[in-house]
Amino acid sequence: MHEFSLEDILSNDPLGILVEAKPKAKLVNSDDRLIASFEEINSFIEANGHEPQKSTNMSERTLYSRLQGIKDNPEKIEYLKPYDRFNLLKVVEINSIDDILNDDAFGLLRDDKDDIFTLKHVPNNFSSERSKADKVASREICKNFEEFEHLLKECQKDIKEQKRRLIPSVESQLREGMFCVLDGILLYIHKIFQPIRGNSNKLNRRTILIFENGTQSNMLLRSLGKRLKDNGKMVTDLNIDLINKEDKKSGYIYILESLSSDEKISTIKNLYKIGYSTTEVKDRIKNAINEPTYLMAPVRIVSVYETYNMNTQKFEQLIHKFFGKVCLNLDIFGNDNKRYTPREWFIVPLEVIEQTIDLIISGEIVNYRYDEVNEKLN
């Protein structure tokens, strides 16, 4: 019997059975992107020892928003369980409604004729009409998703490379061709239709929204605006000055709160100083009790933002113009007995100030104005 060497066997393989199969490249889909985005959160925790917070660091703030979006989505929570090594997505179990109703020692939930679940003074068709309205705006598969997929991928890449930023959403600024992030999912506003008058007799507009997971929706524009305000962001355009190796840190934007004991000052609600310094803020305010610009009193640092390539004079002019109508109008006497009128103190809710600074940093501030009556950005 002829003996075959291993080399003979390998060289005589007419059917290619022994040929090593080359691994096929894995296609990247929305699930892969979801895992990758969650792994960025895990990496942050490994490096920093805590969950991302809603801080003044824009990168950390983005991860914070992403994590909140995942926590609000049961499907994402379920899918990401194998990757949740820090137990970020743990869902607290609660008893069922049946358990609650069955445990009624005091008879508070007994089956009376008029129970708490019976709606009165409501039209009989209310439930069905409301259901129809909900179905109108439900998501469905986008049949021509390939036309938009590259746009969404490019936007994701731009965000990752910090060529675009996530900024607070304002309904009046939503427009066709804009990207937004809703519940942690990137979307593209493909179409905004002409105004229509709904059942409430109010004008509204239908939209066509394309989501990165391959679905689409015809949500009402006002509904989109409300949802983005609660749990979303708008994405800036590409014409943003980015930080690179050639850029130099020019200073700090800061928010201060007065600790004055003077009733003329201490009784003013939402009074904050918004300023700019080229030196460390803690050093800048050391002599606050002797400087009229700090109202001749100690101050508390609320927030500090690092800035790059910023023109100090332009920033101050912009802040004064933007919040000009709510600027503190109060005379302060310095140690030299001269009268001063500080112009960097504003009566504005802190949340609005933080949104405004985000918009200044992103360059989007030119598209907004401050509504001092309702205390919000429009």
C-alpha positions as CSV (number, residue, x, y, z in Angstrom):
1,M,0.0,0.0,0.0
2,H,1.3,3.4,-1.0
3,E,1.7,5.7,1.9
4,F,0.8,9.4,1.4
5,S,2.6,12.1,3.2
6,L,0.7,15.1,4.7
7,E,2.2,17.2,2.0
8,D,0.8,14.8,-0.7
9,I,-2.7,15.1,0.8
10,L,-2.6,18.9,1.0
11,S,-1.4,19.2,-2.6
12,N,-4.0,16.8,-4.0
13,D,-7.3,18.6,-3.2
14,P,-9.2,18.9,-6.5
15,L,-12.5,20.0,-4.7
16,G,-10.8,22.7,-2.6
17,I,-12.0,21.0,0.6
18,L,-8.8,21.8,2.5
19,V,-8.5,25.4,1.3
20,E,-8.6,27.8,4.2
21,A,-11.8,29.9,4.0
22,K,-11.2,33.6,4.2
23,P,-13.4,35.3,6.8
24,K,-16.0,37.6,5.3
25,A,-16.0,41.2,6.3
26,K,-18.8,41.9,8.8
27,L,-21.3,44.4,7.8
28,V,-21.8,47.2,10.3
29,N,-25.5,47.7,11.1
30,S,-27.5,49.8,13.6
31,D,-27.0,47.1,16.3
32,D,-23.2,47.3,15.9
33,R,-23.4,51.1,16.2
34,L,-25.5,50.8,19.3
35,I,-23.0,48.4,20.9
36,A,-20.1,50.7,19.9
37,S,-21.8,53.7,21.4
38,F,-22.5,51.9,24.6
39,E,-18.9,50.7,24.8
40,E,-17.7,54.3,24.7
41,I,-19.7,54.8,27.9
42,N,-18.1,51.7,29.5
43,S,-14.7,53.0,28.5
44,F,-15.4,56.4,30.1
45,I,-16.3,54.7,33.3
46,E,-13.2,52.5,33.2
47,A,-11.1,55.6,32.8
48,N,-12.9,57.9,35.2
49,G,-14.4,55.6,37.8
50,H,-18.0,57.1,37.5
51,E,-20.9,57.4,35.1
52,P,-20.8,60.4,32.7
53,Q,-22.4,63.4,34.2
54,K,-24.2,66.5,32.9
55,S,-21.0,68.5,33.2
56,T,-19.4,71.4,31.4
57,N,-17.2,69.0,29.5
58,M,-18.9,68.6,26.2
59,S,-17.6,65.0,25.5
60,E,-18.8,63.8,28.9
61,R,-22.1,65.6,28.5
62,T,-22.7,63.9,25.2
63,L,-22.1,60.5,26.8
64,Y,-24.5,61.4,29.6
65,S,-27.3,62.3,27.1
66,R,-26.6,59.0,25.2
67,L,-26.9,56.9,28.4
68,Q,-30.1,58.6,29.4
69,G,-31.5,57.9,26.0
70,I,-30.6,54.2,26.3
71,K,-32.2,54.0,29.8
72,D,-35.4,55.3,28.4
73,N,-35.6,52.7,25.7
74,P,-36.6,49.1,26.9
75,E,-35.5,47.5,23.6
76,K,-32.0,49.0,23.9
77,I,-31.8,48.0,27.5
78,E,-32.6,44.4,26.7
79,Y,-30.2,44.2,23.7
80,L,-27.3,45.7,25.7
81,K,-27.6,43.5,28.8
82,P,-24.7,41.3,27.7
83,Y,-22.5,44.4,27.4
84,D,-23.6,46.1,30.7
85,R,-20.6,45.2,32.8
86,F,-21.1,48.2,35.1
87,N,-24.8,47.4,35.8
88,L,-25.9,50.7,34.3
89,L,-29.1,49.4,32.8
90,K,-30.5,47.5,35.8
91,V,-34.3,47.7,35.9
92,V,-35.9,47.8,39.4
93,E,-38.7,45.2,39.5
94,I,-42.1,46.3,40.8
95,N,-45.2,44.3,41.6
96,S,-47.9,44.0,39.1
97,I,-51.2,45.9,39.2
98,D,-53.0,42.7,40.0
99,D,-50.9,42.3,43.1
100,I,-51.8,45.8,44.2
101,L,-55.5,45.4,43.5
102,N,-55.6,42.0,45.3
103,D,-54.0,43.4,48.4
104,D,-56.8,45.7,49.4
105,A,-57.1,45.3,53.2
106,F,-59.1,48.5,53.6
107,G,-61.4,48.1,50.7
108,L,-60.2,51.2,49.0
109,L,-60.1,49.6,45.6
110,R,-63.4,47.7,45.9
111,D,-65.5,47.3,42.7
112,D,-67.9,50.2,43.1
113,K,-70.2,51.3,40.4
114,D,-68.2,54.4,39.8
115,D,-64.5,53.4,40.1
116,I,-61.5,55.5,39.7
117,F,-60.9,54.1,36.2
118,T,-64.3,55.3,34.9
119,L,-63.9,58.5,32.9
120,K,-66.7,61.0,33.2
121,H,-67.6,64.0,31.0
122,V,-65.5,62.6,28.2
123,P,-66.9,61.7,24.7
124,N,-67.4,58.0,24.1
125,N,-65.1,58.1,21.1
126,F,-62.3,59.9,22.9
127,S,-60.2,56.7,23.4
128,S,-60.5,55.5,19.8
129,E,-59.8,59.0,18.4
130,R,-56.8,59.3,20.6
131,S,-55.6,55.9,19.5
132,K,-56.0,56.9,15.8
133,A,-53.9,60.0,16.4
134,D,-51.2,57.9,18.0
135,K,-51.2,55.5,15.1
136,V,-50.8,58.4,12.6
137,A,-47.4,59.3,14.0
138,S,-46.2,55.7,14.5
139,R,-42.9,54.6,12.9
140,E,-42.7,52.3,10.0
141,I,-39.9,50.9,7.8
142,C,-38.4,53.4,5.5
143,K,-38.5,51.7,2.1
144,N,-36.0,54.1,0.5
145,F,-33.6,54.2,3.5
146,E,-30.6,53.8,1.2
147,E,-31.1,57.4,0.0
148,F,-30.6,58.7,3.5
149,E,-28.3,56.2,5.1
150,H,-25.1,57.8,3.9
151,L,-26.2,61.2,5.3
152,L,-26.9,59.8,8.7
153,K,-23.5,57.9,8.7
154,E,-21.7,61.1,7.7
155,C,-23.4,63.0,10.5
156,Q,-22.5,60.3,13.1
157,K,-18.9,60.6,11.9
158,D,-18.9,64.4,12.1
159,I,-20.3,64.2,15.7
160,K,-17.6,61.7,16.7
161,E,-14.9,63.9,15.2
162,Q,-16.5,67.0,16.9
163,K,-17.2,68.6,13.6
164,R,-20.8,68.9,14.7
165,R,-22.1,69.5,18.2
166,L,-25.3,68.6,20.1
167,I,-27.1,71.7,21.3
168,P,-30.4,72.5,23.2
169,S,-33.4,72.1,20.9
170,V,-35.7,75.0,20.1
171,E,-38.8,74.2,18.1
172,S,-38.8,77.4,16.1
173,Q,-35.3,76.5,14.8
174,L,-36.3,73.1,13.4
175,R,-36.0,73.0,9.6
176,E,-35.7,70.6,6.6
177,G,-32.3,69.1,6.2
178,M,-31.5,69.3,9.9
179,F,-30.2,66.4,12.1
180,C,-31.4,65.8,15.6
181,V,-31.0,63.2,18.3
182,L,-34.2,61.9,19.9
183,D,-34.0,59.3,22.7
184,G,-30.4,58.5,21.7
185,I,-31.3,57.9,18.1
186,L,-30.1,60.2,15.2
187,L,-32.8,61.4,12.9
188,Y,-32.9,63.5,9.7
189,I,-35.7,66.0,9.0
190,H,-36.4,65.2,5.4
191,K,-39.6,67.1,4.9
192,I,-41.8,69.7,6.7
193,F,-45.2,70.2,5.0
194,Q,-47.4,73.2,4.8
195,P,-49.4,74.1,8.0
196,I,-52.7,72.3,8.7
197,R,-55.3,73.0,11.3
198,G,-55.9,70.1,13.6
199,N,-58.9,69.2,15.9
200,S,-57.8,71.7,18.4
201,N,-58.1,74.4,15.7
202,K,-54.3,75.1,16.1
203,L,-51.9,75.2,13.1
204,N,-49.3,72.5,12.9
205,R,-47.1,70.8,10.3
206,R,-46.6,67.2,9.4
207,T,-43.0,66.0,8.9
208,I,-41.1,63.1,7.4
209,L,-38.4,62.0,9.8
210,I,-35.8,59.4,8.8
211,F,-34.2,57.5,11.7
212,E,-30.8,55.9,11.7
213,N,-32.4,52.5,12.5
214,G,-34.1,52.4,9.1
215,T,-37.5,53.6,10.2
216,Q,-39.5,56.8,9.4
217,S,-42.2,58.8,11.0
218,N,-44.7,61.6,10.0
219,M,-44.7,63.1,13.5
220,L,-46.2,66.6,13.9
221,L,-43.6,69.3,14.1
222,R,-44.9,70.6,17.5
223,S,-44.8,67.0,18.9
224,L,-41.2,66.7,17.7
225,G,-40.3,70.0,19.3
226,K,-41.7,69.0,22.6
227,R,-40.0,65.5,22.6
228,L,-36.7,67.0,21.6
229,K,-36.9,69.5,24.4
230,D,-37.6,66.7,27.0
231,N,-35.1,64.1,25.7
232,G,-33.2,65.2,22.7
233,K,-30.8,67.7,21.0
234,M,-30.4,69.5,17.7
235,V,-27.2,68.8,15.8
236,T,-25.3,71.9,14.6
237,D,-24.2,72.5,11.0
238,L,-20.7,71.9,9.8
239,N,-19.5,75.5,9.8
240,I,-18.2,75.3,13.4
241,D,-14.6,76.3,14.4
242,L,-13.1,73.2,15.8
243,I,-10.3,72.8,18.4
244,N,-7.1,71.4,16.9
245,K,-3.4,71.3,17.7
246,E,-2.9,74.8,16.4
247,D,-5.7,76.2,18.6
248,K,-4.8,77.9,21.9
249,K,-6.9,78.2,25.0
250,S,-7.9,81.8,25.3
251,G,-9.6,81.7,28.7
252,Y,-12.7,80.8,30.6
253,I,-16.4,81.7,30.5
254,Y,-17.8,81.6,34.1
255,I,-21.1,81.9,35.9
256,L,-21.0,83.3,39.4
257,E,-23.7,83.7,42.1
258,S,-23.5,86.6,44.6
259,L,-23.2,85.8,48.4
260,S,-24.0,89.4,49.3
261,S,-25.9,90.1,52.5
262,D,-27.3,93.3,51.1
263,E,-31.1,92.8,50.8
264,K,-31.2,94.8,47.5
265,I,-29.1,92.0,46.0
266,S,-29.8,88.8,48.1
267,T,-33.6,89.0,47.4
268,I,-33.2,89.0,43.7
269,K,-34.0,85.6,42.3
270,N,-31.9,84.1,39.5
271,L,-29.2,86.8,39.7
272,Y,-26.0,85.6,38.0
273,K,-22.8,87.2,36.7
274,I,-21.6,85.9,33.3
275,G,-18.1,86.9,32.6
276,Y,-14.9,86.0,30.8
277,S,-11.4,85.7,32.2
278,T,-8.0,84.9,30.7
279,T,-6.8,83.6,34.1
280,E,-8.1,80.9,36.5
281,V,-11.5,82.0,37.8
282,K,-10.7,81.1,41.4
283,D,-7.7,83.5,41.2
284,R,-9.8,86.2,39.4
285,I,-12.4,86.3,42.2
286,K,-10.0,86.3,45.2
287,N,-10.6,90.1,45.8
288,A,-14.3,90.0,45.0
289,I,-15.3,91.8,48.3
290,N,-13.3,94.9,47.2
291,E,-14.4,95.0,43.5
292,P,-17.6,96.8,42.4
293,T,-17.8,94.3,39.4
294,Y,-18.5,91.6,42.0
295,L,-21.0,93.8,43.9
296,M,-18.4,94.3,46.7
297,A,-19.3,90.9,48.1
298,P,-18.0,87.3,48.0
299,V,-19.2,85.1,45.1
300,R,-19.8,81.4,44.5
301,I,-18.5,79.8,41.3
302,V,-21.4,78.0,39.6
303,S,-19.8,76.9,36.3
304,V,-16.6,77.3,34.3
305,Y,-16.2,76.6,30.6
306,E,-12.8,76.5,28.8
307,T,-12.7,78.4,25.5
308,Y,-10.4,78.5,22.5
309,N,-9.7,81.2,20.0
310,M,-12.4,83.4,21.5
311,N,-12.5,87.2,21.0
312,T,-13.1,88.5,24.6
313,Q,-14.6,91.8,23.4
314,K,-17.0,90.1,21.0
315,F,-18.1,87.6,23.7
316,E,-18.9,90.4,26.2
317,Q,-20.8,92.4,23.5
318,L,-22.8,89.3,22.6
319,I,-23.8,88.5,26.1
320,H,-24.8,92.1,26.9
321,K,-26.9,92.3,23.7
322,F,-28.5,88.8,24.2
323,F,-29.5,89.4,27.9
324,G,-29.6,93.2,27.6
325,K,-33.2,93.6,28.7
326,V,-32.6,91.6,32.0
327,C,-29.3,93.2,32.9
328,L,-29.1,94.2,36.6
329,N,-29.5,98.0,37.0
330,L,-28.0,98.8,40.4
331,D,-25.4,101.3,41.5
332,I,-22.6,100.1,43.8
333,F,-20.2,102.3,45.7
334,G,-16.5,101.1,45.8
335,N,-13.9,101.6,48.5
336,D,-13.0,104.9,46.8
337,N,-16.6,106.1,47.4
338,K,-17.1,106.3,43.6
339,R,-20.4,105.1,42.1
340,Y,-20.2,102.1,39.8
341,T,-22.9,100.3,37.7
342,P,-21.8,96.7,37.0
343,R,-23.1,95.5,33.6
344,E,-22.3,91.7,33.7
345,W,-25.0,90.7,36.2
346,F,-28.2,89.3,34.7
347,I,-31.5,88.1,36.1
348,V,-31.9,84.8,34.1
349,P,-32.6,81.2,35.2
350,L,-29.4,79.2,35.4
351,E,-30.7,76.6,32.9
352,V,-31.2,79.2,30.3
353,I,-27.7,80.7,30.9
354,E,-26.1,77.2,30.4
355,Q,-28.1,76.7,27.2
356,T,-26.9,80.1,25.9
357,I,-23.3,79.4,26.7
358,D,-23.5,76.0,24.8
359,L,-24.9,77.9,21.9
360,I,-22.2,80.6,22.0
361,I,-19.5,77.8,22.0
362,S,-21.2,76.1,19.1
363,G,-21.7,79.3,17.2
364,E,-25.5,78.7,16.9
365,I,-26.4,81.7,19.2
366,V,-27.2,83.9,16.2
367,N,-30.3,81.8,15.6
368,Y,-31.9,82.5,19.0
369,R,-33.3,85.2,21.2
370,Y,-34.2,85.4,24.8
371,D,-37.9,85.7,25.8
372,E,-37.6,87.5,29.1
373,V,-41.4,87.3,29.8
374,N,-41.5,83.4,29.6
375,E,-37.8,83.1,30.6
376,K,-36.8,80.8,27.8
377,L,-34.9,80.7,24.5
378,N,-36.8,81.0,21.2
